[in-house]
Amino acid sequence: MLPSHRGWALVDVETSGLNASRDRVLSVAAIALDRNGQTEAEYSSFFNPGCDPGPVHIHGLTPERLRGAPPYDSAVAQLHELLSGRTLVAHNANFDHGFLVGEATRAGVTLPITHRLCTVTLTRRLQLDVPNAQLATLARHWQIPQLNAHNAVDDVRVLLEVFRRSLDLADNLGLQLPIVACGATSRAYPDKVTRVPCPWADPGRFDTSVGLVQGTKVVITGSTTLPRLELARRLTDAGLDVMNSVSGKTGLVIANRGAPDSVKLRFARDKGIPLVDEVTALRLVERVVPGTPKSVPVIEVLPKPPSMRSSQQPAALPWSGRRVLVLGGDHGEAAAIRSRLTSLGATPAINFTAGVTHLLVLDGGYSDPRVRKAHDRQLPILESHHLDTMTGETLTDAAESIVATGVETQAPVPRNLAPGAVVDVPFDITEFTVNVAWAADRSAPFEVDVVAFELDRDHKVLSDDEFVFYNQPASPDSAVHLRIDGDREQGIAVNLSAVGEDVDRIMVGASIETATFGDVGALSVTIDAPEFNFATAVLDAATTERSMIVAEIYRRNGIWRLRAVGQGYDDGLAEFAVRHGVEIDN
């Protein structure tokens, strides 16, 4: 059931940068649809942000083009009328929604949007046969003309056609749409200041003879006169790196007179970290010393020896290239079958999607309505004995009806990983996302939290700030970010070029508080680089566990490697965090 009352609001924004709290909206285009997908209204405008327009080479919005355009707050009434009561739809909706919220806040109003849908997430859920989910790629897949990329009006026109086709396909497959609530989460455990990645290099500890330098790592402890979040915002706006826990890298601790003798204060005193009170800190902020922008590390890319390249391409297995959905059977039987499919080279599916090539039906599975949908799509329907009797050639013959549709494979086949299997990260890739998804065929989604830890060689976090989760969505080095894409999927974005030398590995995990992973079922894991997906895994060994290590990214002999894990624990999120060295306040 859709949460919207009036339908959909498709939106595209062009901005002066990537940080919604700092950068500005330069252009907005929006199309309002009713519940049946018919256009009801359209809107578009340029805005003069009163600042540098940023990456002109991308969006083409030069200061000259924006001169004479109205400020954003002049658009609030008309734009908000179009948005009100609708579900926002955008390509990377978290980005567009964040900028619209930021501009509404500056204008002193509330954005009238309560739910959003991301078409990137919808594409992943449908499992379209595309190498990536970029808008240009989807335009080619759906044969939609794209006339002017990164122009808001043209992008939202393309988005409209992509969305309509995706809606039709989702309806045909019986897949629920990945609609998420936009409001702040009601969960607040543990209570932390939301980290904002700092663009300034760490200058070290505060020195009274120099002044407070942008990039200094600052921690607030004890009660404050200003609300803590407001104080943190002022410090962040001044260019300081506001953290939640004290470590050897902390440059300044802010504590008012009479603050309780906390762990933070004792650590600061033991390590000789400077302390100032709130009034002094605000005075220092007024004359903060300019910092040094973080530089992007230069990584020398060396060609890999032939043996290393060939190790990434294992010999073809009988079921390679097939995506098989298992229906019926109990948890243990279905898990065993999916494990066998993986060993034969197939990719187990957790939903009936456009990418499914075969159904494998166990006891009780024929009553599932997806069997009829498979018949309608002319997909081969198999049983467990076919694992022993059907060869790759036989499967190819059985799937000829799929090839006959004229849809050719565009995407490179990713490496399919069994639990414990390891793959080298391709040497020319430094940024990718570990996307975790679970079954989308239930009316009420399970609330699974995907998290990450930056760990040292003892497999413990360097400080509590290296725990990335819903209250702390980015690591201090900006190497790890939480991406909340949909109601049944979340992702951890990783930038290997930003990982500090003291980080031995990045561990991606998942946790659920109100059920177990036996209730949730299998987790589908895909490793998505900007241009293509290079690895995938299905993890479903858990039964009573409430937390799980999903994957590890680590260095060996100068090479980044990724391991699919699937190890579960009975811990809740707090215990899971403590297991990895996070200090949780009672």
ZAMARGU-4260 file (C-alpha; in steps of 0.2 Angstrom, whole numbers, plus 5000, padded with zeros to 4 digits):
<rodrens>
0) 5000/5000/5000 | 5007/5017/4995 | 5009/5030/5009 | 5006/5044/4997 | 4988/5052/4996
5) 4991/5062/4979 | 5003/5051/4970 | 5021/5054/4965 | 5033/5069/4963 | 5048/5065/4952
10) 5062/5077/4956 | 5079/5081/4950 | 5091/5094/4957 | 5108/5101/4951 | 5119/5108/4965
15) 5135/5117/4969 | 5142/5102/4978 | 5139/5086/4987 | 5136/5091/5005 | 5118/5096/5008
20) 5122/5106/5024 | 5135/5117/5015 | 5131/5117/4997 | 5116/5124/4988 | 5103/5120/4975
25) 5105/5128/4958 | 5091/5120/4948 | 5075/5110/4951 | 5064/5101/4939 | 5049/5092/4946
30) 5034/5082/4938 | 5018/5078/4948 | 5009/5062/4944 | 4993/5055/4950 | 4991/5037/4957
35) 4989/5030/4940 | 5005/5038/4933 | 4997/5052/4924 | 5005/5070/4923 | 4996/5083/4934
40) 5009/5097/4935 | 5027/5102/4931 | 5039/5114/4938 | 5057/5120/4934 | 5068/5134/4939
45) 5086/5140/4941 | 5091/5148/4957 | 5105/5160/4962 | 5113/5153/4977 | 5124/5168/4980
50) 5140/5157/4980 | 5151/5148/4969 | 5141/5136/4958 | 5154/5122/4960 | 5157/5109/4946
55) 5151/5119/4931 | 5159/5106/4920 | 5146/5094/4925 | 5130/5104/4926 | 5135/5119/4915
60) 5127/5132/4927 | 5139/5146/4926 | 5137/5162/4937 | 5132/5171/4921 | 5118/5159/4918
65) 5112/5160/4936 | 5113/5179/4936 | 5096/5186/4938 | 5088/5170/4944 | 5078/5171/4960
70) 5084/5164/4977 | 5077/5147/4982 | 5065/5153/4995 | 5055/5162/4982 | 5051/5145/4975
75) 5045/5137/4991 | 5026/5140/4989 | 5024/5134/4972 | 5036/5119/4973 | 5030/5114/4990
80) 5012/5114/4983 | 5017/5102/4970 | 5027/5091/4982 | 5014/5091/4996 | 5006/5074/5000
85) 5016/5064/4987 | 5029/5051/4987 | 5046/5059/4981 | 5054/5049/4967 | 5072/5053/4962
90) 5087/5044/4955 | 5098/5043/4971 | 5083/5050/4981 | 5093/5052/4998 | 5104/5065/4989
95) 5089/5075/4981 | 5079/5074/4997 | 5093/5080/5008 | 5096/5095/4997 | 5077/5100/4997
100) 5077/5098/5016 | 5092/5109/5018 | 5085/5123/5007 | 5068/5122/5016 | 5077/5123/5033
105) 5086/5139/5027 | 5069/5146/5021 | 5062/5143/5038 | 5049/5130/5032 | 5046/5111/5033
110) 5048/5101/5017 | 5030/5093/5014 | 5037/5075/5010 | 5035/5060/5021 | 5041/5046/5010
115) 5053/5044/4995 | 5057/5031/4982 | 5074/5029/4975 | 5075/5023/4957 | 5093/5016/4959
120) 5086/5005/4973 | 5071/5000/4962 | 5083/4995/4948 | 5093/4984/4960 | 5077/4976/4966
125) 5071/4972/4949 | 5088/4965/4944 | 5088/4973/4927 | 5101/4966/4915 | 5112/4982/4916
130) 5130/4984/4921 | 5126/4999/4933 | 5111/5009/4938 | 5116/5026/4931 | 5102/5036/4923
135) 5111/5036/4906 | 5113/5017/4907 | 5094/5015/4911 | 5089/5027/4897 | 5099/5015/4885
140) 5091/5000/4892 | 5073/5006/4891 | 5077/5015/4874 | 5073/5032/4881 | 5082/5047/4872
145) 5093/5057/4883 | 5096/5074/4876 | 5105/5084/4889 | 5112/5074/4904 | 5114/5084/4920
150) 5101/5096/4915 | 5087/5095/4928 | 5073/5097/4915 | 5079/5083/4904 | 5085/5072/4918
155) 5067/5072/4926 | 5059/5068/4909 | 5071/5053/4907 | 5067/5048/4925 | 5048/5049/4922
160) 5050/5036/4908 | 5062/5025/4918 | 5050/5026/4932 | 5034/5021/4922 | 5043/5006/4914
165) 5050/5001/4931 | 5032/5002/4939 | 5025/4991/4926 | 5038/4978/4927 | 5037/4978/4947
170) 5019/4975/4945 | 5021/4961/4933 | 5033/4953/4944 | 5023/4956/4960 | 5038/4965/4968
175) 5034/4978/4981 | 5041/4995/4979 | 5056/5001/4990 | 5047/5016/4998 | 5055/5023/5014
180) 5050/5035/5027 | 5059/5052/5026 | 5057/5057/5045 | 5072/5055/5057 | 5073/5038/5065
185) 5065/5035/5081 | 5080/5025/5087 | 5093/5035/5096 | 5104/5022/5103 | 5118/5026/5107
190) 5114/5045/5108 | 5127/5053/5097 | 5131/5069/5087 | 5129/5064/5069 | 5146/5065/5061
195) 5149/5077/5046 | 5164/5073/5035 | 5177/5087/5038 | 5185/5093/5022 | 5201/5100/5031
200) 5216/5090/5035 | 5220/5086/5054 | 5232/5099/5060 | 5235/5090/5077 | 5232/5097/5094
205) 5225/5114/5099 | 5240/5126/5102 | 5236/5142/5111 | 5250/5151/5102 | 5243/5146/5085
210) 5224/5147/5088 | 5210/5134/5083 | 5214/5128/5066 | 5200/5121/5054 | 5201/5102/5054
215) 5205/5100/5073 | 5196/5085/5080 | 5185/5091/5094 | 5175/5082/5107 | 5161/5089/5118
220) 5158/5081/5135 | 5146/5085/5150 | 5132/5097/5150 | 5132/5113/5139 | 5123/5129/5139
225) 5119/5128/5121 | 5110/5112/5116 | 5123/5100/5112 | 5118/5097/5093 | 5118/5116/5091
230) 5135/5118/5098 | 5141/5104/5087 | 5133/5112/5072 | 5142/5129/5075 | 5159/5120/5077
235) 5156/5110/5061 | 5151/5125/5052 | 5167/5133/5057 | 5177/5119/5049 | 5181/5108/5065
240) 5179/5089/5065 | 5167/5086/5079 | 5169/5068/5085 | 5160/5058/5099 | 5174/5049/5107
245) 5191/5054/5113 | 5206/5046/5105 | 5225/5049/5103 | 5220/5060/5088 | 5208/5071/5098
250) 5215/5089/5097 | 5203/5098/5109 | 5190/5093/5122 | 5176/5105/5127 | 5170/5103/5145
255) 5162/5116/5156 | 5166/5118/5174 | 5158/5105/5185 | 5158/5092/5171 | 5157/5074/5178
260) 5173/5064/5179 | 5169/5054/5163 | 5179/5042/5153 | 5182/5055/5140 | 5189/5068/5153
265) 5201/5055/5161 | 5207/5050/5144 | 5210/5068/5139 | 5220/5071/5155 | 5230/5056/5154
270) 5235/5060/5136 | 5238/5078/5139 | 5224/5084/5127 | 5220/5102/5129 | 5203/5106/5138
275) 5193/5122/5136 | 5175/5127/5142 | 5161/5131/5130 | 5163/5150/5131 | 5181/5149/5126
280) 5178/5137/5112 | 5165/5148/5105 | 5177/5163/5106 | 5190/5153/5097 | 5178/5148/5083
285) 5175/5167/5079 | 5193/5168/5074 | 5197/5150/5068 | 5213/5148/5058 | 5211/5143/5040
290) 5215/5124/5038 | 5223/5114/5024 | 5211/5105/5012 | 5212/5086/5012 | 5222/5080/4997
295) 5217/5065/4988 | 5230/5052/4990 | 5239/5048/4974 | 5239/5029/4971 | 5251/5021/4960
300) 5242/5008/4950 | 5254/4994/4945 | 5248/4981/4933 | 5244/4965/4940 | 5254/4949/4935
305) 5245/4938/4923 | 5243/4924/4937 | 5234/4937/4948 | 5222/4942/4934 | 5218/4924/4929
310) 5214/4920/4948 | 5200/4932/4947 | 5192/4922/4932 | 5189/4904/4939 | 5184/4890/4927
315) 5166/4891/4921 | 5155/4880/4931 | 5140/4870/4924 | 5127/4883/4930 | 5137/4899/4928
320) 5126/4914/4922 | 5110/4907/4930 | 5100/4916/4943 | 5089/4903/4952 | 5075/4907/4964
325) 5071/4893/4977 | 5053/4891/4982 | 5046/4879/4996 | 5056/4868/5008 | 5060/4872/5026
330) 5074/4884/5031 | 5088/4871/5032 | 5083/4863/5015 | 5082/4879/5006 | 5099/4885/5013
335) 5107/4869/5008 | 5100/4870/4990 | 5106/4888/4988 | 5123/4882/4994 | 5123/4869/4981
340) 5118/4881/4968 | 5133/4892/4972 | 5145/4878/4971 | 5138/4874/4953 | 5141/4892/4948
345) 5123/4899/4949 | 5118/4914/4958 | 5104/4911/4971 | 5090/4924/4970 | 5080/4930/4985
350) 5066/4938/4975 | 5057/4935/4959 | 5065/4948/4948 | 5068/4952/4930 | 5085/4944/4932
355) 5079/4926/4938 | 5082/4913/4924 | 5075/4898/4933 | 5064/4892/4947 | 5069/4877/4958
360) 5054/4871/4968 | 5055/4861/4984 | 5041/4853/4994 | 5026/4865/4996 | 5033/4877/4983
365) 5021/4874/4969 | 5007/4883/4980 | 5018/4899/4978 | 5010/4912/4966 | 5027/4915/4959
370) 5026/4898/4950 | 5012/4905/4939 | 5022/4921/4936 | 5036/4910/4930 | 5025/4900/4919
375) 5019/4917/4911 | 5037/4922/4908 | 5041/4905/4901 | 5055/4902/4914 | 5061/4884/4916
380) 5054/4876/4932 | 5066/4863/4940 | 5066/4852/4955 | 5081/4847/4967 | 5085/4831/4957
385) 5090/4842/4942 | 5105/4848/4951 | 5112/4831/4948 | 5105/4827/4931 | 5106/4844/4921
390) 5122/4850/4913 | 5126/4868/4908 | 5121/4863/4890 | 5104/4856/4895 | 5101/4872/4905
395) 5105/4883/4890 | 5093/4873/4880 | 5079/4875/4893 | 5082/4894/4894 | 5081/4897/4875
400) 5064/4905/4877 | 5073/4919/4887 | 5086/4922/4874 | 5072/4923/4861 | 5065/4938/4869
405) 5079/4948/4862 | 5086/4955/4878 | 5105/4952/4878 | 5116/4952/4893 | 5125/4969/4895
410) 5133/4967/4912 | 5149/4957/4915 | 5146/4942/4926 | 5151/4945/4944 | 5161/4933/4954
415) 5149/4923/4965 | 5156/4920/4982 | 5151/4906/4994 | 5153/4910/5013 | 5171/4911/5017
420) 5177/4914/4999 | 5188/4928/4995 | 5190/4939/4979 | 5203/4953/4975 | 5196/4970/4973
425) 5199/4975/4955 | 5215/4985/4955 | 5208/5000/4946 | 5193/5001/4958 | 5194/5012/4974
430) 5176/5016/4977 | 5162/5003/4978 | 5146/4999/4989 | 5143/4983/4999 | 5124/4982/4996
435) 5114/4970/5007 | 5096/4966/5003 | 5083/4954/5010 | 5066/4947/5004 | 5054/4959/4997
440) 5039/4948/4996 | 5032/4951/5014 | 5019/4965/5017 | 5029/4972/5033 | 5048/4973/5030
445) 5060/4968/5044 | 5070/4982/5051 | 5088/4976/5048 | 5102/4988/5052 | 5118/4987/5041
450) 5133/4994/5050 | 5152/4995/5047 | 5167/4995/5058 | 5185/5002/5054 | 5196/4989/5064
455) 5214/4989/5069 | 5225/4974/5068 | 5217/4967/5084 | 5200/4968/5076 | 5194/4982/5087
460) 5188/5000/5082 | 5202/5013/5085 | 5188/5024/5093 | 5169/5024/5094 | 5169/5035/5079
465) 5174/5021/5068 | 5157/5013/5071 | 5146/5018/5056 | 5127/5015/5059 | 5111/5025/5058
470) 5116/5038/5071 | 5133/5040/5064 | 5132/5037/5045 | 5151/5041/5041 | 5168/5037/5048
475) 5180/5050/5053 | 5191/5048/5038 | 5176/5048/5026 | 5181/5031/5019 | 5165/5023/5025
480) 5147/5029/5023 | 5130/5021/5027 | 5118/5022/5012 | 5100/5019/5016 | 5092/5015/5000
485) 5076/5006/5003 | 5065/4997/5015 | 5073/4980/5012 | 5090/4985/5007 | 5105/4996/5014
490) 5122/4998/5008 | 5140/5003/5015 | 5149/5014/5003 | 5168/5012/5004 | 5182/5023/4997
495) 5198/5014/4998 | 5209/5029/4994 | 5203/5037/5010 | 5207/5023/5022 | 5220/5027/5035
500) 5236/5017/5037 | 5230/5012/5055 | 5215/5004/5048 | 5218/4985/5045 | 5201/4981/5039
505) 5183/4986/5036 | 5170/4975/5043 | 5152/4976/5036 | 5138/4968/5047 | 5120/4967/5050
510) 5109/4967/5065 | 5090/4965/5069 | 5082/4969/5086 | 5064/4962/5084 | 5067/4945/5075
515) 5081/4934/5070 | 5090/4931/5054 | 5081/4914/5052 | 5065/4925/5051 | 5072/4937/5039
520) 5079/4923/5027 | 5093/4924/5015 | 5103/4940/5013 | 5108/4945/4996 | 5125/4954/4995
525) 5131/4963/4979 | 5148/4973/4978 | 5144/4987/4966 | 5157/4998/4958 | 5152/5014/4948
530) 5152/5004/4932 | 5148/4986/4936 | 5145/4974/4950 | 5161/4963/4953 | 5155/4951/4966
535) 5139/4944/4974 | 5135/4932/4988 | 5119/4925/4997 | 5121/4922/5015 | 5107/4912/5024
540) 5115/4900/5036 | 5109/4910/5051 | 5094/4904/5061 | 5092/4911/5079 | 5106/4924/5077
545) 5102/4943/5078 | 5118/4950/5071 | 5130/4944/5057 | 5147/4948/5050 | 5142/4950/5031
550) 5159/4954/5023 | 5177/4960/5027 | 5188/4971/5016 | 5206/4970/5021 | 5224/4972/5014
555) 5236/4958/5010 | 5253/4962/5002 | 5247/4979/4996 | 5231/4972/4988 | 5214/4975/4994
560) 5203/4959/4996 | 5185/4956/5000 | 5179/4940/5010 | 5160/4935/5011 | 5158/4929/5029
565) 5140/4925/5035 | 5145/4922/5053 | 5131/4925/5065 | 5129/4929/5084 | 5115/4930/5096
570) 5120/4948/5100 | 5109/4963/5098 | 5116/4979/5090 | 5124/4985/5106 | 5132/4969/5110
575) 5138/4967/5092 | 5146/4984/5093 | 5154/4980/5110 | 5161/4964/5102 | 5171/4975/5090
580) 5178/4987/5104 | 5164/5001/5104 | 5161/5008/5122 | 5142/5009/5125 | 5135/5020/5138
585) 5123/5012/5150
</rodrens>
